[in-house]
Amino acid sequence: MDLEERLRPAVLPLISWFHDNARELPWRSDPTPYRVWVSEIMLQQTRVAAVLGYFARFMAALPTVEALADVEEDELLKLWQGLGYYNRARNLQKAARQIVYDRGGVFPDTYRELLTLAGVGDYTAGAIASIAFGEAVPAVDGNVLRVVTRLTGDTGDITKPETKARIRSALAAVMPQNLPGAFNQALMELGALVCLPNGAPECERCPWQTLCAARREGTIDALPVKPPKKQRKVEGRTVYLIFRAGKVALRRRPDKGLLRGLWEFPNVTDDREDALAQWGMADAATLDGPRARHIFTHIEWHMQSVQVFPSGEALPEGWVWADRAALEERYPIPNAFDGFRACVEGQLRQTEAREAWEL
């Protein structure tokens, strides 16, 4: 039995299950192309629950593709702060400018045209085309690969293009032509709510429990097949929390590489004794600060912080002093530094309280 034949009997149970179990989500209740597109980019590498607040805030600030095209990058990245993978936001704006300036504000309405937008790949183009425009084209992501390989018992390596192409072709063959958006969303929803990525699947809730090859053959834990993850590089960093007169020092990261262009607390890759001297703060008072860890895809930062209290206001070129309001409203700081926010907040509040008392 080929893949298409294994999938075909699963279509109607899936659509029926989705009709009864679909979550109410803001981009589903009003599936304009712009809203669907923004939601799909936000949902890459991010759970729905985490995206909801960001989506509402983003839509309030940038309700149209024209607003997204024209917003200042720092404001855009501030709206994105905490979602991570900041190139997603930059590519959103690049694509918005393509739509506004190259296409006269007309949103591309086919899978092929959507692929011409910056940051839009096969999955995202399929999702937008099917949900917003009703085009019968699959949207195949990790959730979909997982549920399909378990349903069919497919043992192909899902990181290989030929496996994904085979599954995509089979889904295209069985997809209901009048319900492509519902079909794609049902597959995504099944992977998010029932056939879980981390943890045991809730097979008793699954519309495919009598059809699933992995459940029948006891191979759930073996599917989908993918190579083992490479071990991440561990990098030690010293983070300097530099305080002066109710403000903390920030610097912008380089325009290339990890977290490019975002603001950060100054840091070095090892505990160099000359770092403060290089910054003109050799005589500053210091205290040990909190430790933190942050995991990126291919690297892991182990960070020790130092609280620094310089006597003067001078900073290296390009650095800025930021008070609590500026931290909250202006400067996009990646969540890699979240472990230090409480310390920074506490120090700045103490200074504010002391100044208020002196007044």
C-alpha positions in Angstrom: 0.0 0.0 0.0 1.5 3.3 -1.0 1.5 6.5 1.0 -1.5 8.1 -0.8 -3.6 4.9 -0.1 -2.7 5.0 3.6 -3.6 8.7 3.9 -6.9 8.7 2.0 -9.1 7.0 4.7 -7.8 9.5 7.3 -9.0 12.6 5.6 -12.7 12.7 6.6 -12.1 11.7 10.3 -9.4 14.5 10.4 -11.7 17.2 9.0 -14.5 16.2 11.3 -12.2 16.2 14.3 -10.9 19.7 13.4 -14.5 21.0 13.0 -15.2 19.9 16.6 -11.8 20.7 18.2 -10.2 23.7 16.5 -9.0 26.4 18.8 -10.4 29.9 18.5 -7.4 31.9 17.3 -7.4 35.5 16.1 -5.9 34.8 12.7 -8.5 32.1 12.2 -11.5 34.3 13.1 -10.3 37.0 10.6 -8.0 35.2 8.1 -6.9 38.1 5.9 -3.7 37.4 4.0 -1.7 39.9 6.2 -2.9 38.4 9.5 -2.3 34.8 8.3 1.2 35.7 7.1 2.2 37.4 10.3 0.8 34.6 12.4 2.6 31.9 10.4 6.0 33.7 10.7 5.5 34.2 14.4 4.5 30.5 14.9 7.8 29.3 13.4 9.8 27.8 16.3 7.2 29.2 18.8 4.2 27.8 20.5 0.7 29.2 19.9 0.2 30.2 23.6 3.4 32.3 23.4 2.4 34.0 20.2 -1.1 35.2 21.1 0.0 38.3 23.1 2.7 39.2 20.6 0.2 38.9 17.7 -2.3 41.2 19.4 0.4 43.8 20.2 1.8 43.6 16.7 -1.5 44.0 15.0 -2.4 47.0 17.2 0.9 48.7 16.3 1.1 47.6 12.6 -2.4 46.8 11.4 -1.5 46.9 7.7 1.2 45.8 5.4 1.9 49.5 4.6 2.5 50.2 8.3 4.9 47.2 8.5 6.8 48.4 5.5 7.3 51.9 6.9 8.1 51.2 10.6 11.6 51.9 12.0 13.6 48.7 12.5 14.2 49.3 16.2 10.4 49.7 16.8 9.8 46.6 14.8 12.4 44.6 16.8 11.0 46.0 20.0 7.6 44.6 19.1 9.3 41.3 18.3 11.3 41.2 21.5 11.0 37.9 23.3 9.9 35.9 20.3 13.5 35.3 19.2 14.8 34.5 15.7 14.8 38.2 14.9 15.6 37.6 11.2 12.0 36.5 10.9 10.9 40.1 11.8 13.5 41.6 9.4 12.3 39.4 6.6 8.7 40.3 7.3 9.6 43.9 6.7 11.5 43.1 3.6 8.6 41.2 2.2 6.2 44.0 3.2 8.3 46.4 1.2 8.2 44.1 -1.7 4.4 44.1 -1.6 4.0 47.8 -1.0 6.7 49.2 -3.3 7.1 46.5 -6.0 3.6 45.3 -6.2 1.6 48.4 -5.5 0.3 47.1 -2.2 -1.3 44.0 -3.8 -0.7 40.9 -1.7 0.4 37.9 -3.8 -2.5 35.4 -4.0 -0.9 32.2 -5.3 1.6 29.7 -3.9 4.1 30.5 -6.6 3.9 34.2 -6.2 4.1 34.0 -2.4 7.4 32.1 -2.7 8.9 35.3 -4.2 8.6 37.1 -0.8 11.5 37.4 1.5 11.4 34.8 4.3 8.6 32.8 2.7 9.4 29.2 2.0 7.4 26.2 0.9 5.5 25.7 4.2 4.6 29.4 4.7 3.5 29.8 1.1 1.3 26.7 1.3 -0.3 27.9 4.6 -1.1 31.4 3.3 -2.3 30.2 -0.1 -4.6 27.5 1.3 -5.9 29.5 4.4 -6.3 33.0 2.9 -6.9 32.2 -0.8 -8.3 28.7 -0.8 -5.6 27.3 -3.1 -5.3 23.5 -2.8 -1.6 23.2 -1.9 -0.1 21.4 1.2 1.7 23.1 4.0 4.2 20.7 5.4 6.1 21.5 8.6 7.5 19.4 11.5 4.0 18.9 13.0 2.7 17.6 9.7 5.7 15.3 9.1 5.3 13.8 12.5 1.6 13.0 12.3 1.8 11.7 8.7 4.8 9.4 9.4 3.2 8.0 12.5 -0.1 7.5 10.7 1.4 5.7 7.7 4.5 4.1 9.4 6.8 5.9 7.0 10.4 5.4 8.0 12.0 8.0 5.7 14.4 10.5 7.3 12.2 13.7 7.5 15.3 15.9 7.2 15.9 14.6 3.7 14.2 16.5 0.8 13.0 13.4 -0.9 11.0 12.3 2.2 9.3 15.7 2.5 8.6 15.8 -1.2 7.0 12.3 -1.1 4.8 13.3 1.8 3.9 16.6 0.2 2.9 14.9 -3.0 0.7 12.4 -1.2 -1.0 15.1 0.8 -1.7 17.1 -2.4 -3.4 14.0 -3.9 -5.8 13.4 -1.0 -6.4 17.1 0.0 -10.1 18.1 -0.2 -10.2 20.7 -3.1 -12.9 22.7 -1.4 -11.3 22.7 2.1 -7.6 23.1 1.7 -7.1 25.6 4.5 -9.1 23.5 7.0 -7.2 20.4 5.9 -3.8 22.0 6.5 -4.8 23.6 9.8 -6.3 20.3 10.9 -2.9 18.5 10.4 -1.1 21.3 12.3 -3.7 21.2 15.1 -3.4 17.4 15.4 0.3 17.8 15.8 0.0 20.6 18.3 -2.7 19.2 20.5 -2.7 15.3 20.2 0.3 13.8 18.4 2.7 15.9 20.5 6.3 16.8 19.6 7.7 16.5 23.2 5.9 13.9 25.3 3.6 11.0 24.8 0.9 11.4 22.2 -2.7 11.4 23.5 -3.9 8.6 21.3 -7.3 8.3 23.0 -8.2 11.7 21.7 -6.9 11.1 18.1 -9.3 10.7 15.2 -6.8 8.3 13.7 -6.4 5.9 16.6 -7.8 3.0 14.6 -5.9 3.9 11.5 -2.4 4.7 13.0 0.3 2.3 11.9 2.7 3.6 14.7 0.1 2.9 17.4 -0.7 -0.5 15.9 2.9 -1.6 15.5 4.3 0.0 18.7 6.7 2.4 16.8 5.4 5.7 18.1 8.7 6.5 19.8 10.7 5.6 16.7 8.8 8.0 14.4 9.5 10.3 12.8 12.9 9.2 11.8 15.6 11.9 11.9 19.3 12.0 12.6 20.5 12.7 16.2 21.0 16.4 17.1 24.6 17.6 17.0 25.9 18.6 20.4 25.8 22.4 21.0 29.0 24.4 21.6 29.1 25.8 25.1 30.5 29.3 25.4 31.3 31.1 28.6 30.5 34.9 28.7 30.9 37.7 31.3 28.1 40.2 31.1 28.7 43.7 32.6 25.7 45.4 34.1 27.0 49.0 34.2 24.9 51.4 36.3 25.0 55.2 36.6 22.4 57.7 37.9 19.4 55.5 37.5 20.5 54.2 34.1 22.2 51.1 32.6 24.6 50.9 29.8 23.7 49.3 26.5 25.5 48.7 23.2 24.3 47.6 19.9 25.5 44.2 18.6 27.3 44.1 15.2 25.3 44.1 11.9 26.3 40.6 11.2 26.1 37.3 13.1 24.1 36.2 16.1 21.5 38.6 17.3 22.7 41.2 14.8 21.7 44.8 15.3 20.0 44.3 18.7 20.9 46.0 21.9 22.6 44.2 24.8 24.3 44.5 28.1 28.1 44.7 27.3 29.7 41.3 27.5 32.9 39.4 26.5 33.5 35.8 25.7 35.7 35.2 28.8 36.4 37.0 32.1 39.1 39.3 30.8 40.5 41.5 33.5 41.2 44.3 31.0 37.6 44.7 29.7 36.7 47.5 32.1 40.0 49.2 31.5 39.4 49.1 27.8 36.1 50.8 28.4 37.6 53.5 30.6 36.2 52.0 33.8 39.2 50.5 35.5 38.5 52.2 38.8 34.8 51.4 38.9 33.3 49.6 41.9 32.1 46.1 41.1 29.8 43.4 42.6 29.1 39.9 41.5 25.7 39.6 39.7 23.4 36.7 38.8 24.3 33.8 36.5 22.2 32.8 33.6 22.1 30.4 30.7 20.6 30.7 27.2 20.3 28.0 24.6 20.4 28.9 20.9 20.1 26.3 18.1 23.8 25.6 17.8 25.4 27.3 20.8 24.8 27.6 24.5 25.8 30.6 26.5 26.8 30.2 30.2 26.9 33.7 31.6 28.2 35.3 34.8 27.4 38.9 35.3 29.3 41.7 37.1 27.6 44.8 38.4 29.7 47.9 37.6 29.4 51.3 39.2 31.7 53.8 37.3 32.4 57.3 38.7 31.9 59.0 35.4 29.3 59.1 32.7 31.6 58.5 29.7 30.9 55.5 27.6 32.6 53.9 24.6 31.4 55.3 21.2 28.0 54.0 20.2 26.9 53.0 23.7 23.9 54.6 25.4 22.6 55.1 28.9 19.0 53.7 29.2 16.5 54.3 32.1 13.7 52.0 32.9 11.3 53.7 30.5 13.8 53.4 27.6 14.4 49.7 28.3 10.6 49.1 28.2 9.7 51.2 25.2 12.7 51.8 23.0 15.6 49.4 23.0 15.0 45.8 21.7 17.1 43.5 24.0 17.1 39.8 23.1 15.7 37.3 25.6 19.2 35.8 25.9 19.6 38.4 28.6 16.3 37.8 30.4 18.2 36.3 33.4 19.6 39.7 34.2 16.5 41.8 33.9 15.4 41.4 37.5 18.8 42.6 38.7 18.8 45.6 36.4 15.2 46.4 37.3 16.1 46.2 41.0 19.1 48.5 40.7 17.2 51.1 38.7 14.2 51.1 41.1 16.6 51.5 44.0 18.1 54.6 42.4 14.6 56.0 41.6 13.5 55.5 45.2 16.6 57.1 46.6 16.3 60.1 44.4 12.6 60.5 45.3 13.5 60.3 49.0 16.2 63.0 48.7 13.7 65.3 47.0 
